[in-house]
Amino acid sequence: MGFHTFDPAGADRLEDPSRFRFCSREELLTALSVHGDATVADLGSGTGFYTDEVAPHAARVYGVDVQPEMHDRYREKGVPENVTLVTADVSDLPFDDGELDAAFSTMTFHEYVSSEALDELTRTLAPGGRLVTVDWSANGSGEDGPPRDERFGLGDAVSRFADAGLSVVRAEERRETFLCVSVRR
């Protein structure tokens, strides 16, 4: 697990509004609970589908993706003025200690999760900063998303967040995905 990335050739699928059935903009914004002067990072931002939903509610948003091709697709679509695109692996973020008020990932946790990545996220989150994770569940049917053997269960995710120094304040298993909200201690 954590060994692949989304194929940029299929990037058009990332703009499909039916993705909201797995995580709506309202659910994401409520879980993030950001204020207008917040600095937020979208981890695995791809073409900016969810980045665009968060941008009007924060002062600065970093669209973090390991693939420059995804940033190229986002630029073609148009990047909001308060969004900065960052090409980086989650295990090596170019942010200062405590710089982020919040971070989120939608359907990318299984691609980047490692103890190094979670330690790096904890380092970059401000005390009390939130990490919102929505990802494909190992308990899902596998009809959508990656194969089930590339997914994590909610319990495993919760344990990994706790090991990285994050307090889990909300954890829910859903039909095909899980939602986990963690706070830096």
Phi, psi and chi 1 to 4 in degrees:
 res  aa     phi    psi   chi1   chi2   chi3   chi4
   1 MET       -  156.8  -70.6 -174.7 -112.9      -
   2 GLY    71.7   25.5      -      -      -      -
   3 PHE  -115.5    3.2   57.0   87.9      -      -
   4 HIS  -138.6  169.5   80.2  -78.5      -      -
   5 THR  -130.0  166.8   55.7      -      -      -
   6 PHE   -69.8  136.5 -171.1   86.9      -      -
   7 ASP   -70.2  116.9 -177.5    0.0      -      -
   8 PRO   -57.2  -23.0  -23.8   33.0      -      -
   9 ALA   -63.0  -23.4      -      -      -      -
  10 GLY  -100.1   17.1      -      -      -      -
  11 ALA   -59.2  -28.3      -      -      -      -
  12 ASP   -58.2  -32.3  -71.1  -16.4      -      -
  13 ARG   -63.7  -24.8  -66.7 -171.2  -27.3 -137.3
  14 LEU   -72.2  -12.6  -63.3  177.3      -      -
  15 GLU   -98.2    6.5  -69.8  -61.9  -47.5      -
  16 ASP   -75.0  117.3 -177.6   -8.8      -      -
  17 PRO   -58.8  -17.2  -19.2   28.3      -      -
  18 SER   -66.4  -11.9   72.4      -      -      -
  19 ARG   -61.4  -24.6  -68.4 -177.8   67.9 -158.3
  20 PHE   -62.3  -16.8  -74.6  129.0      -      -
  21 ARG   -67.6  -21.5   73.3 -173.7 -175.4  -82.5
  22 PHE   -91.1  -29.3  -60.8  112.7      -      -
  23 CYS  -161.6  111.8  179.0      -      -      -
  24 SER   -78.8  160.5   72.0      -      -      -
  25 ARG   -60.4  -39.2   73.6  177.3   55.7   86.3
  26 GLU   -64.6  -43.1  -66.1   80.4    9.6      -
  27 GLU   -62.9  -43.9  179.8  179.1   35.7      -
  28 LEU   -64.1  -47.2  178.1   59.0      -      -
  29 LEU   -64.1  -39.0  -69.8  168.9      -      -
  30 THR   -64.4  -44.6  -61.8      -      -      -
  31 ALA   -65.4  -38.2      -      -      -      -
  32 LEU   -69.1  -38.8  -81.2  170.7      -      -
  33 SER    51.3   48.6 -172.4      -      -      -
  34 VAL   -90.0  155.5  -65.8      -      -      -
  35 HIS  -105.0  167.0   44.1   80.3      -      -
  36 GLY   -61.3  -20.7      -      -      -      -
  37 ASP  -105.9   20.1   61.1  -14.2      -      -
  38 ALA   -77.4  152.5      -      -      -      -
  39 THR  -110.1  123.8  -61.1      -      -      -
  40 VAL  -130.2  146.8 -179.5      -      -      -
  41 ALA  -120.8  134.2      -      -      -      -
  42 ASP   -99.0  114.9  179.7   -6.5      -      -
  43 LEU   -91.2  111.7  -49.2  167.3      -      -
  44 GLY    82.0   50.3      -      -      -      -
  45 SER   -68.9  -20.7   58.4      -      -      -
  46 GLY    55.7 -127.0      -      -      -      -
  47 THR   -87.0    5.4   60.5      -      -      -
  48 GLY    86.4   17.1      -      -      -      -
  49 PHE   -53.0  -52.8 -177.4   78.8      -      -
  50 TYR   -85.7  -27.3  -77.4  103.8      -      -
  51 THR   -56.4  -44.3  -45.4      -      -      -
  52 ASP   -61.5  -29.9  -72.0  -13.9      -      -
  53 GLU   -75.5  -31.1  -60.2  -59.9  -30.6      -
  54 VAL   -86.9  -32.3  173.0      -      -      -
  55 ALA   -51.3  -42.0      -      -      -      -
  56 PRO   -67.0  -10.9  -19.4   30.0      -      -
  57 HIS  -109.8    7.1  -55.1  -81.4      -      -
  58 ALA  -139.0  158.8      -      -      -      -
  59 ALA   -74.6  -42.2      -      -      -      -
  60 ARG  -141.5  136.2  166.9  172.6  -92.9 -177.9
  61 VAL  -129.2  131.5  180.0      -      -      -
  62 TYR  -100.1  124.8  -67.1  108.9      -      -
  63 GLY   -94.0  103.2      -      -      -      -
  64 VAL   -99.0  123.7  178.9      -      -      -
  65 ASP  -146.8  145.0 -154.3  -69.6      -      -
  66 VAL   -80.5  -15.3   71.0      -      -      -
  67 GLN  -106.6  113.1  -60.0 -178.7   87.5      -
  68 PRO   -59.6  -27.7   -6.2    8.4      -      -
  69 GLU   -60.6  -34.3  -59.7   88.2   -6.9      -
  70 MET   -67.8  -39.7  -71.0  -62.2 -167.5      -
  71 HIS   -63.8  -38.3  -70.0  -39.8      -      -
  72 ASP   -59.9  -43.1  -67.0  -18.0      -      -
  73 ARG   -65.1  -39.0  -64.9  -65.3  -66.0  -91.5
  74 TYR   -64.1  -43.4 -164.6   -0.5      -      -
  75 ARG   -61.1  -38.5  -75.8 -175.0 -166.6   94.6
  76 GLU   -59.6  -38.6  -70.0  171.7   12.5      -
  77 LYS   -74.3  -34.6 -179.8  176.8   83.7  167.8
  78 GLY   113.4  120.9      -      -      -      -
  79 VAL  -102.7  128.8  178.9      -      -      -
  80 PRO   -57.6  152.2  -23.7   33.7      -      -
  81 GLU   -59.4  -32.1  -74.6 -173.4   24.9      -
  82 ASN   -90.8   10.8   66.2  -29.7      -      -
  83 VAL  -106.3  128.3  173.1      -      -      -
  84 THR  -111.9  126.9  -58.4      -      -      -
  85 LEU   -87.0  131.6  -58.8 -179.2      -      -
  86 VAL  -126.9  121.8  175.6      -      -      -
  87 THR   -93.7  108.5  -57.1      -      -      -
  88 ALA  -163.5  155.2      -      -      -      -
  89 ASP   -83.6  146.2 -169.8  -78.9      -      -
  90 VAL   -62.5  -25.0  176.2      -      -      -
  91 SER   -78.2   -2.2   64.6      -      -      -
  92 ASP  -147.2   69.3 -171.9   24.8      -      -
  93 LEU   -83.3  139.6  -64.5  170.3      -      -
  94 PRO   -88.5   38.8   33.6  -36.0      -      -
  95 PHE  -110.6  152.6  -52.0  131.4      -      -
  96 ASP   -71.3  161.3  -67.9  -25.7      -      -
  97 ASP   -56.6  129.6  -67.3   -3.5      -      -
  98 GLY    68.2   15.8      -      -      -      -
  99 GLU   -70.2  -30.1 -178.4  174.7  -14.4      -
 100 LEU   -94.8  130.8  -57.2  175.3      -      -
 101 ASP   -78.8  -27.3  -62.7  -60.4      -      -
 102 ALA  -160.5  158.7      -      -      -      -
 103 ALA  -145.2  154.6      -      -      -      -
 104 PHE  -148.1  156.0   67.3   96.1      -      -
 105 SER  -140.1  136.0   67.2      -      -      -
 106 THR  -121.0  108.5   51.4      -      -      -
 107 MET    65.2   30.1  -46.2  -45.2  172.3      -
 108 THR  -128.7   -7.8   58.8      -      -      -
 109 PHE   -52.0  -45.0  175.9   77.8      -      -
 110 HIS   -63.4  -18.8   65.1  -79.6      -      -
 111 GLU   -85.9  -28.8  -65.9 -178.7    6.8      -
 112 TYR  -117.4  -10.4   70.4   75.4      -      -
 113 VAL   -61.5  128.9   67.9      -      -      -
 114 SER  -162.3  164.2   67.1      -      -      -
 115 SER   -63.9  -34.4   58.4      -      -      -
 116 GLU   -64.5  -43.1  -66.0   82.0   11.9      -
 117 ALA   -65.2  -42.9      -      -      -      -
 118 LEU   -70.7  -35.9  -67.0  177.2      -      -
 119 ASP   -63.1  -40.1  -72.0  -14.0      -      -
 120 GLU   -66.1  -40.3 -176.6   70.5  -12.5      -
 121 LEU   -62.8  -44.1  -81.3  170.4      -      -
 122 THR   -60.7  -41.7  -59.1      -      -      -
 123 ARG   -60.5  -41.6  178.5 -169.1   69.1   76.5
 124 THR   -83.6  -16.8   61.3      -      -      -
 125 LEU   -78.9  138.5  -79.1  171.1      -      -
 126 ALA   -69.4  153.7      -      -      -      -
 127 PRO   -53.6  130.1  -27.6   36.8      -      -
 128 GLY    84.9   -4.0      -      -      -      -
 129 GLY   -66.9  147.4      -      -      -      -
 130 ARG  -103.6  142.4  -64.2  169.5   80.7   84.1
 131 LEU  -119.1  117.3  172.6   62.0      -      -
 132 VAL  -107.4  124.5  175.1      -      -      -
 133 THR  -124.9  122.2  -54.7      -      -      -
 134 VAL  -121.1  122.9 -179.9      -      -      -
 135 ASP  -146.9  166.7 -160.4   30.3      -      -
 136 TRP   -65.7  131.4  -55.9  104.2      -      -
 137 SER   -89.6  141.7  172.9      -      -      -
 138 ALA   -62.1  -21.3      -      -      -      -
 139 ASN   -87.5   -2.4  -64.7  -33.6      -      -
 140 GLY   -72.3  170.4      -      -      -      -
 141 SER   -75.5  -24.7   67.5      -      -      -
 142 GLY    87.7    4.5      -      -      -      -
 143 GLU   -66.7  -32.6  -67.7  174.8   26.1      -
 144 ASP  -120.3  156.5  -67.1  -68.8      -      -
 145 GLY    79.4 -166.6      -      -      -      -
 146 PRO   -74.3  166.7   30.0  -36.1      -      -
 147 PRO   -56.3  150.7  -19.8   29.6      -      -
 148 ARG   -59.7  -30.9  -70.1  179.0   62.7 -161.7
 149 ASP   -74.1   -5.4   65.5  -13.7      -      -
 150 GLU  -101.7    5.6  -66.4 -178.4   17.9      -
 151 ARG  -105.7  164.5  -57.2  172.3  178.9 -151.6
 152 PHE  -113.2  152.4  -69.6   85.4      -      -
 153 GLY   -85.6  159.2      -      -      -      -
 154 LEU   -58.6  -43.2  177.0   60.8      -      -
 155 GLY   -60.8  -39.7      -      -      -      -
 156 ASP   -65.6  -42.7 -170.9   32.3      -      -
 157 ALA   -62.1  -46.1      -      -      -      -
 158 VAL   -58.3  -44.4  167.0      -      -      -
 159 SER   -62.2  -41.9  -66.0      -      -      -
 160 ARG   -65.0  -40.7  -72.6  171.5 -179.3  -99.7
 161 PHE   -64.1  -43.5  -66.0  132.6      -      -
 162 ALA   -62.4  -41.5      -      -      -      -
 163 ASP   -62.1  -26.8  -70.0  -13.1      -      -
 164 ALA   -89.2    3.1      -      -      -      -
 165 GLY    90.1   21.7      -      -      -      -
 166 LEU  -107.4  143.0  -60.0  166.8      -      -
 167 SER   -98.7  123.2  -63.2      -      -      -
 168 VAL   -80.6  121.5  175.0      -      -      -
 169 VAL  -107.2  -12.0  -64.2      -      -      -
 170 ARG  -156.6  132.0 -178.4  175.6  168.8 -162.3
 171 ALA  -146.8  120.8      -      -      -      -
 172 GLU  -135.9  133.3  -61.2  172.8    4.7      -
 173 GLU   -92.8  134.7 -177.1   81.3   41.3      -
 174 ARG  -121.2 -172.3  -71.4  105.9   71.0   89.6
 175 ARG   -56.3  -48.7 -175.2  178.7   61.6   80.3
 176 GLU  -124.6  -10.9 -166.7   69.0   32.4      -
 177 THR  -134.0  175.1   61.6      -      -      -
 178 PHE  -129.6  156.9   65.5   79.0      -      -
 179 LEU  -123.8  131.9  166.5   74.1      -      -
 180 CYS  -137.5  126.7 -166.3      -      -      -
 181 VAL  -114.7  123.1  179.9      -      -      -
 182 SER  -122.6  153.8  -55.0      -      -      -
 183 VAL  -127.5  137.4  175.7      -      -      -
 184 ARG   -71.5  130.2  179.7  175.2  174.0 -159.0
 185 ARG   -71.0      -  -61.4  178.7 -159.0  141.6
